[in-house]
Amino acid sequence: MSKTILNIGILGAARIVPKALTTPAALLDNVRVQSIAARDYSKALNFAEEQSIPVVMNNYDEVISDPMIDAVYIPLPNSLHAEWSIKAMQAGKHVLCEKPIANNKEEALTIRDVSQKTGMLCVEAFHYVYHPLMQRIQAILQSGVLGKISHYESEFSHPHIKDNDIRFDYALGGGAIMDLGCYPINILRRLSDQEPTVHHAEAILLKGNPQIDQSMIVDFNFSSGATGTVRCAMRGAIDQRIYLKIVGHLGEMEVDNPFLPHLDHHITVKTNEESWSEQLDGEQIQSTYYYQLRDFADAILNNDLNSITGLDDAIKNMEIIDEVYVKAGLKKRGQ
């Protein structure tokens, strides 16, 4: 692509759009948010005015067929991710799609097939991966100060979601593992560089909905012999918690808020030889979404269509999510 500006269209006026796209785009010289469409045209019109988006389209098809648009951002409900990622790529648009990439592994595989056939980049929006905090966590692990790792643990709980929220709708790909638990699953896979197996999964179900996990706890086994635990909750009598813990035979590391570090974070390392705490500061603390959008735009504009949160990784994450639901006695999403 011999262009210097990436024009992005948005499919859906979701609450996350300002954080994930329009705010970081305003900080990047090579990104322009050009258009938006929503199910409700008047909602899209009001949203566009609030976010200074110049063009409002009548529907999603108009966005993806617009020759001015190079890429689309998809913040739609989970059940629509595969459909519109595929349609956008077939229309010649690159895709930044909210996590999880699809309802299940089978849909994710289809997305990858279309990406390979069309030559379009499709990125799963695990924004935390792009932040310098993640690089620092990996550097500490690789330094060997913790020794051989015996246990990985992570939680993402935001237990204040209302019952009528779409994230509790099975038909829309809802559930705590889909919305929040996908993050700690992803970080354990990424930091261990292993694909774990699900030893046990136990869900607390939303009252009146036998297929929706309002919270979940999952125990994993890794090929290295290590164990892992993931917790997530969208309802329940628990505190909000976002953390990571890694235990080795020489020490352990805890990270507060690994998934939204721009809102505050803290690393604590305790070993047999030393202990310390640290935070990143200065220019390193842009939002996770800024780094994600910067890398997405650079990949396309430089015609280097690779991503650290690309489809191969997305498929593996969906495979684990599917396995969690089966182990918990629930249906995979999209069935």
C-alpha positions in Angstrom: 0.0 0.0 0.0 1.6 3.2 -1.2 -0.2 5.4 1.3 0.8 7.5 4.2 -2.6 7.7 5.9 -4.8 4.8 7.0 -8.5 5.6 6.6 -10.6 3.6 9.1 -14.3 2.9 9.1 -16.2 1.8 12.2 -18.9 -0.9 12.3 -21.1 0.0 15.4 -21.3 2.8 17.8 -20.1 0.8 20.8 -19.0 2.3 24.1 -15.4 1.1 23.6 -14.9 3.1 20.4 -13.6 6.3 22.0 -11.1 4.5 24.1 -10.0 1.9 21.5 -10.0 4.0 18.4 -10.9 7.7 18.2 -8.8 8.9 21.1 -5.6 7.1 20.1 -6.2 7.9 16.4 -6.1 11.6 17.3 -2.5 11.1 18.6 -1.3 9.4 15.4 -0.5 11.3 12.3 -1.0 8.3 10.0 -4.5 7.3 11.1 -7.8 8.9 10.2 -11.2 7.8 11.4 -13.3 8.4 8.3 -16.7 6.9 8.8 -19.1 5.0 11.0 -22.4 3.0 10.7 -24.7 1.6 13.4 -27.9 -0.3 13.5 -29.6 2.9 14.5 -28.7 5.8 12.0 -29.6 8.5 14.5 -27.3 6.9 17.1 -24.5 6.8 14.6 -25.2 10.5 13.7 -25.0 11.6 17.3 -21.9 9.4 18.0 -20.1 10.8 14.9 -20.8 14.3 16.1 -19.4 13.6 19.6 -16.3 11.9 18.2 -15.7 14.2 15.2 -16.2 11.4 12.7 -16.8 13.1 9.3 -19.0 10.5 7.5 -22.1 8.6 8.7 -23.1 5.7 6.5 -26.5 4.0 6.3 -25.3 0.5 7.2 -22.2 -1.7 7.6 -22.2 -2.7 4.0 -21.7 0.9 2.9 -18.7 1.3 5.1 -16.9 -1.8 3.8 -17.7 -1.0 0.2 -16.4 2.6 0.4 -13.2 2.8 -1.7 -11.9 5.5 0.7 -11.8 3.1 3.5 -8.6 1.0 4.0 -9.5 -0.9 7.2 -12.4 -1.4 9.5 -12.7 -1.6 13.3 -15.3 -4.1 14.6 -16.6 -3.6 18.1 -19.8 -5.5 17.5 -21.2 -8.3 19.7 -19.1 -11.4 19.7 -21.6 -13.4 17.5 -21.0 -10.9 14.7 -17.2 -10.8 14.7 -16.7 -13.6 12.2 -19.5 -12.5 9.8 -18.3 -8.9 9.5 -14.6 -9.7 9.6 -15.1 -12.0 6.6 -17.3 -9.6 4.7 -14.8 -6.7 5.3 -11.9 -8.7 4.1 -13.8 -10.0 1.0 -14.5 -6.3 0.3 -10.8 -5.6 0.4 -10.5 -4.1 3.9 -8.1 -4.9 6.6 -9.7 -5.6 10.0 -9.1 -4.8 13.6 -11.7 -6.9 15.5 -12.5 -6.8 19.2 -11.7 -9.9 21.2 -12.6 -12.7 21.2 -12.2 -13.0 17.4 -15.3 -15.3 17.0 -17.8 -17.5 18.8 -15.6 -20.5 18.6 -12.6 -22.1 17.0 -14.4 -23.2 13.8 -15.4 -19.6 13.0 -11.9 -18.4 13.8 -10.5 -21.0 11.3 -12.9 -19.6 8.6 -11.7 -16.1 9.3 -8.1 -17.2 8.8 -9.0 -18.9 5.5 -10.5 -15.7 4.2 -7.6 -13.7 5.3 -5.2 -16.0 3.5 -7.3 -15.9 0.3 -7.8 -12.2 0.3 -4.4 -11.1 1.5 -6.1 -8.9 4.1 -4.7 -8.4 7.6 -7.1 -9.4 10.5 -6.0 -8.6 14.0 -7.6 -9.6 17.3 -7.7 -6.6 19.6 -5.8 -7.9 22.6 -4.5 -4.4 23.2 -2.6 -5.1 26.4 0.0 -7.2 24.4 1.3 -4.0 22.7 2.0 -2.0 25.9 5.6 -1.7 27.2 4.4 -3.3 30.5 4.0 -6.6 28.7 7.5 -6.3 27.3 8.8 -5.6 30.8 7.0 -8.6 32.2 8.5 -10.8 29.5 12.0 -9.4 30.1 11.8 -10.3 33.8 10.7 -13.8 33.0 13.4 -14.3 30.4 16.1 -13.0 32.9 15.7 -16.2 34.9 15.4 -14.5 38.3 12.2 -16.5 39.1 13.8 -19.9 38.1 11.8 -22.7 36.6 8.1 -21.7 36.6 5.7 -23.9 38.5 2.5 -21.9 38.4 0.8 -19.2 36.4 -2.3 -17.3 37.7 -4.4 -14.5 36.4 -7.8 -12.9 37.0 -9.9 -10.3 35.3 -13.1 -9.7 37.3 -15.4 -6.7 36.9 -18.4 -8.0 38.9 -20.8 -5.1 38.2 -22.4 -6.0 34.9 -26.2 -5.6 34.8 -28.3 -8.7 34.0 -29.7 -7.1 30.8 -26.2 -6.4 29.3 -25.6 -8.0 25.9 -22.5 -9.6 27.3 -24.9 -12.0 29.1 -26.8 -13.0 25.9 -25.9 -16.5 24.7 -27.1 -15.7 21.2 -24.6 -12.8 21.0 -21.7 -14.9 22.2 -22.0 -13.9 25.8 -20.4 -15.2 29.0 -17.6 -14.2 31.5 -14.9 -16.3 29.8 -15.7 -14.8 26.4 -15.7 -11.2 27.6 -13.1 -11.1 30.4 -11.6 -14.6 30.8 -10.2 -14.5 27.3 -7.6 -12.0 28.6 -6.0 -14.1 31.4 -6.1 -17.2 29.2 -4.2 -15.2 26.5 -1.6 -13.9 28.9 -0.9 -17.3 30.4 -0.5 -18.8 27.0 1.7 -16.0 25.8 4.0 -15.8 28.9 4.4 -19.6 29.1 4.9 -20.0 25.4 2.8 -23.2 25.8 -0.7 -24.3 24.9 -2.2 -25.6 28.2 -4.9 -28.2 28.6 -7.9 -27.6 30.8 -7.8 -29.8 33.9 -11.0 -28.4 35.5 -13.5 -25.6 34.9 -16.3 -24.5 37.1 -18.9 -21.9 36.3 -21.4 -20.0 38.4 -24.3 -19.5 36.1 -26.4 -16.3 35.6 -29.7 -16.8 37.4 -32.3 -17.9 34.8 -29.8 -18.6 32.1 -28.3 -22.1 32.2 -25.7 -21.4 29.5 -24.2 -18.1 30.7 -21.3 -18.1 33.0 -21.4 -15.0 35.2 -18.1 -16.2 36.7 -15.6 -19.0 36.0 -12.6 -20.6 37.6 -10.3 -22.7 35.4 -7.3 -24.9 36.3 -4.7 -25.7 33.6 -1.8 -28.1 33.1 1.2 -27.1 31.0 3.6 -29.5 29.2 6.5 -28.1 31.3 4.8 -29.5 34.4 3.6 -26.1 35.6 0.0 -25.5 36.6 -2.2 -22.5 35.9 -5.4 -20.9 37.2 -7.7 -18.4 35.6 -10.5 -16.6 37.3 -13.1 -14.1 35.8 -16.4 -12.7 36.9 -19.0 -10.3 35.6 -21.3 -10.7 38.6 -21.0 -11.8 42.1 -20.1 -10.8 45.7 -16.4 -10.3 44.9 -14.1 -7.3 44.4 -12.9 -6.0 41.1 -9.6 -7.7 40.5 -7.1 -7.6 37.5 -3.9 -9.3 38.3 -1.1 -11.7 37.2 1.0 -13.9 39.4 3.9 -16.1 38.3 5.6 -18.5 40.7 9.1 -20.1 40.1 11.4 -22.1 42.3 13.6 -19.0 42.9 10.9 -16.4 43.4 7.6 -14.9 42.2 6.2 -11.9 40.4 2.9 -10.2 40.8 1.5 -7.6 38.4 -1.5 -5.4 39.3 -3.6 -4.4 36.3 -1.7 -6.1 33.4 -4.6 -5.6 31.0 -5.2 -1.9 31.5 -1.8 -0.6 32.7 -2.4 2.9 31.5 -5.0 3.2 34.3 -2.3 2.3 36.9 -0.2 -0.8 37.4 2.5 -2.2 39.6 5.1 -5.0 39.3 6.4 -6.7 42.5 9.2 -9.2 42.3 10.4 -11.3 45.3 13.3 -13.8 44.9 15.7 -15.6 47.1 18.3 -13.0 46.5 16.3 -9.7 46.2 13.0 -8.0 46.1 11.8 -4.9 44.3 8.7 -3.0 43.0 8.5 -0.9 39.8 6.2 1.0 37.5 6.7 2.3 34.0 6.5 6.0 33.7 7.0 9.0 31.4 6.4 8.5 27.6 5.9 4.8 28.2 2.5 5.4 29.6 0.3 5.8 26.6 -2.8 3.7 26.6 -2.7 0.1 25.4 -5.0 1.1 22.6 -2.6 3.7 21.3 0.2 1.1 20.9 -2.2 -1.4 19.3 -3.5 1.1 16.8 0.0 2.4 16.0 1.2 -1.1 15.2 -1.9 -2.0 13.2 -1.5 1.2 11.0 2.2 0.7 10.6 1.8 -3.0 9.5 -0.7 -2.0 6.8 1.0 1.2 5.6 4.4 -0.5 5.5 2.9 -3.6 3.8 4.3 -5.8 6.5 1.1 -7.7 7.2 2.0 -9.5 10.4 0.7 -9.0 13.9 1.5 -10.4 17.4 -2.2 -10.8 18.0 -2.9 -12.3 14.6 -5.2 -15.1 13.6 -2.9 -18.1 14.4 -2.9 -16.9 18.0 -6.6 -16.1 17.9 -7.5 -19.6 16.8 -5.4 -21.1 19.7 -7.1 -18.9 22.2 -10.5 -19.8 20.9 -9.6 -23.5 21.1 -8.9 -23.1 24.8 -12.1 -21.1 25.4 -14.1 -23.9 23.7 -12.4 -26.5 25.9 -13.2 -24.4 29.0 -16.9 -24.4 28.2 -17.0 -28.1 27.5 -15.2 -28.9 30.7 -17.7 -26.7 32.6 -20.6 -28.6 31.1 -21.7 -25.7 28.9 -22.2 -25.3 25.2 -19.5 -23.7 23.1 -20.7 -20.3 21.9 -22.4 -20.3 18.5 -23.9 -23.8 18.8 
